[in-house]
Amino acid sequence: MLAALTQIEELTARMNRLSIDAFSDAELLALQQRREAITRAQPVFDHRVYQRITSQSSPVALGAKSYAAVLSQRLRISSSEARRRLDEAAVLGPRTSLTGEPLSPSMPGFARGQAQGLIGAEHIKHVRWFFRELPGFVDFQTRENAEAQLAQHACELGPEAFRTAAAHMLYLLNQDGELR
């Protein structure tokens, strides 16, 4: 694992030194498209790390009052960013049952799309909004079907179009709206 991380660090430093002068604009965009897919897939490993830490250690043992504080201090990120990462790991990362059996992620379609580099942070932000807004009366099977359909849309659409699709699905599942 450490050797692979060293390779990533070395390759990143090497790429940062390379000239882009010989590339056309179209080639640069194709290059960026590939790099974007790599960037989108990077959190998959992070989810595994955060799941492991939160399931096998206590934040106090790691020197803080909460897991978000642990990440905030060690990674030098804001506490809100740390909470976002932990929340995403909880739904997109692997899980373990009480008896130790491995379980698939809570949002398997989005986890797959992220691992393939097709789903980015903005897509995930919008799907989390969708499930926060989805009323409690929507049954488990419908929620699972919605996650699968939304994951397919997220793999094919940009974030703005995906947000529109998610809002439309929310309307279809809750046409009466909320009492205010």
Legacy VTK file of the C-alpha trace (Angstrom):
# vtk DataFile Version 3.0
C-alpha trace
ASCII
DATASET POLYDATA
POINTS 180 float
0.000 0.000 0.000
2.752 2.451 0.930
4.640 1.666 -2.282
1.527 2.413 -4.343
1.031 5.709 -2.490
4.669 6.626 -3.152
4.117 5.917 -6.855
1.064 8.180 -6.916
3.030 10.966 -5.218
5.931 10.572 -7.660
3.680 10.436 -10.725
1.764 13.509 -9.562
5.001 15.449 -9.090
6.208 14.265 -12.501
2.962 15.270 -14.248
3.070 18.688 -12.594
6.501 19.271 -14.172
5.561 18.137 -17.694
4.939 20.677 -20.439
1.511 20.898 -22.030
2.688 23.124 -24.892
2.541 20.410 -27.578
-1.131 19.611 -26.947
-4.007 21.133 -28.886
-6.964 22.526 -26.973
-9.022 19.440 -27.881
-6.250 17.163 -26.606
-6.004 19.156 -23.374
-9.743 18.772 -22.830
-9.477 15.014 -23.447
-6.602 14.901 -20.955
-8.657 16.801 -18.386
-11.602 14.463 -18.935
-9.391 11.507 -18.008
-7.957 13.356 -15.004
-11.496 14.234 -13.850
-12.446 10.548 -13.872
-9.384 9.788 -11.735
-10.242 12.613 -9.328
-13.843 11.402 -9.025
-12.700 7.855 -8.198
-10.181 8.915 -5.523
-12.716 9.112 -2.639
-13.479 5.382 -2.992
-10.274 4.557 -1.110
-10.996 7.334 1.410
-14.396 5.794 2.173
-12.705 2.516 3.104
-10.220 4.327 5.355
-12.916 6.347 7.132
-15.155 3.304 7.577
-12.262 1.359 9.081
-11.289 4.177 11.459
-14.855 4.805 12.643
-15.598 1.121 13.145
-12.384 0.096 14.899
-11.238 3.103 16.901
-12.612 5.869 19.057
-12.060 9.548 18.355
-10.676 9.987 21.880
-8.016 7.346 21.186
-7.105 9.348 18.081
-6.790 12.576 20.053
-10.095 14.388 19.533
-13.715 14.482 20.695
-15.236 13.398 17.378
-14.183 11.700 14.159
-14.784 14.975 12.317
-12.374 16.695 14.699
-9.806 13.933 14.119
-9.964 14.462 10.349
-10.071 18.228 10.653
-6.903 18.273 12.752
-4.918 15.593 10.901
-5.856 16.596 7.347
-6.025 20.357 8.006
-9.548 20.633 6.602
-12.614 22.389 7.973
-14.894 20.542 10.355
-17.753 20.830 7.841
-15.574 19.229 5.138
-14.606 16.468 7.576
-18.281 15.809 8.395
-19.131 15.744 4.673
-16.424 13.160 4.014
-17.546 10.981 6.919
-21.202 11.239 5.877
-20.354 10.259 2.306
-18.201 7.356 3.489
-21.159 6.129 5.543
-23.387 5.805 2.459
-20.859 5.178 -0.327
-18.288 3.052 1.476
-18.358 -0.629 2.334
-20.185 -1.607 5.500
-19.951 -4.449 7.976
-22.819 -6.204 9.739
-22.857 -6.687 13.501
-21.576 -10.220 12.946
-18.694 -9.018 10.767
-20.195 -9.907 7.395
-19.287 -7.468 4.605
-22.244 -5.454 3.308
-22.565 -3.403 0.153
-22.760 0.391 0.448
-26.102 1.979 1.351
-26.073 3.633 -2.073
-24.550 0.915 -4.279
-25.328 2.572 -7.615
-23.631 5.796 -6.607
-20.686 3.890 -5.120
-20.201 2.043 -8.433
-20.491 5.237 -10.466
-17.977 6.978 -8.239
-15.532 4.061 -8.509
-15.847 4.275 -12.308
-15.110 8.004 -12.207
-18.532 8.902 -13.618
-20.071 10.497 -10.516
-18.538 13.537 -8.859
-18.935 15.490 -5.640
-21.703 17.696 -7.042
-23.778 14.677 -8.059
-23.383 13.283 -4.546
-24.388 16.613 -2.998
-27.583 16.596 -5.080
-28.508 12.974 -4.294
-27.981 13.624 -0.584
-30.361 16.592 -0.928
-32.871 14.302 -2.667
-32.877 11.758 0.167
-33.038 14.469 2.844
-36.157 15.866 1.153
-37.769 12.491 0.440
-40.672 11.992 2.884
-40.531 9.230 5.466
-43.612 7.507 4.051
-41.677 6.421 0.933
-40.989 2.705 1.399
-37.589 0.986 1.311
-38.068 -0.661 -2.108
-39.040 2.647 -3.702
-35.989 4.293 -2.123
-33.733 1.553 -3.501
-35.270 1.916 -6.960
-34.882 5.697 -6.787
-31.197 5.333 -5.849
-30.578 2.994 -8.788
-32.366 5.277 -11.263
-30.681 8.396 -9.919
-27.276 6.696 -10.084
-27.889 5.933 -13.758
-28.863 9.559 -14.384
-25.799 10.811 -12.481
-23.526 8.653 -14.663
-24.999 10.220 -17.799
-25.777 13.833 -16.821
-23.857 16.845 -15.603
-24.602 18.090 -12.072
-27.162 20.742 -13.080
-29.151 18.388 -15.302
-28.896 15.707 -12.629
-30.282 18.096 -10.001
-33.244 18.759 -12.310
-33.823 15.018 -12.778
-33.617 14.434 -9.011
-36.063 17.283 -8.328
-38.471 15.819 -10.900
-38.259 12.373 -9.293
-38.854 13.944 -5.874
-41.960 15.638 -7.253
-43.230 12.342 -8.710
-42.731 10.562 -5.376
-44.303 13.359 -3.326
-46.815 15.166 -5.533
-48.755 16.516 -2.574
-45.673 18.309 -1.280
-45.034 19.193 2.328
-47.403 21.050 4.628
-45.816 24.294 5.718
LINES 1 181
180 0 1 2 3 4 5 6 7 8 9 10 11 12 13 14 15 16 17 18 19 20 21 22 23 24 25 26 27 28 29 30 31 32 33 34 35 36 37 38 39 40 41 42 43 44 45 46 47 48 49 50 51 52 53 54 55 56 57 58 59 60 61 62 63 64 65 66 67 68 69 70 71 72 73 74 75 76 77 78 79 80 81 82 83 84 85 86 87 88 89 90 91 92 93 94 95 96 97 98 99 100 101 102 103 104 105 106 107 108 109 110 111 112 113 114 115 116 117 118 119 120 121 122 123 124 125 126 127 128 129 130 131 132 133 134 135 136 137 138 139 140 141 142 143 144 145 146 147 148 149 150 151 152 153 154 155 156 157 158 159 160 161 162 163 164 165 166 167 168 169 170 171 172 173 174 175 176 177 178 179
